[in-house]
Amino acid sequence: MGVGVMVELEVEQLANSIRKLNKADKELLTLLLSGEAREIVRRIKDIKSKKVKPLTREEAFKDVL
């Protein structure tokens, strides 16, 4: 059984709330809104469970400069 909730919020209030977020929370919000959050969570789980090994900084930026 679900519960419905209606919230009335002005765009300015929402914008002010987003402006007050710290950088990490803004990045998380961006991921959630972009629809990529599930993919990121899956990748983090794969890394923590050692199914995959993340690239080092050197490997990621090899041949860039």
Beta strands, then each sheet from edge to edge (+ up, - down):
end
